[in-house]
């Protein structure tokens, strides 16, 4: 049987994983858009914006993974939570 603390931690992890999945889906959409643009010598303002969105979404997804998911796991392992 799990403790209340463990149950709450499981719920929080599920919530954070859900956020990570949503972020990954948005990132995937940005990747597909940039694949369509491709690589070229010069880009339009809209194309630069698409690549900017891609890098921002990548950074957000990595941040969610490292800070929100791995951070909780590390805190649990060290007894902080």
Helices and strands as residue ranges (DSSP letters): H 4-37, H 45-63, I 64-69, H 70-78
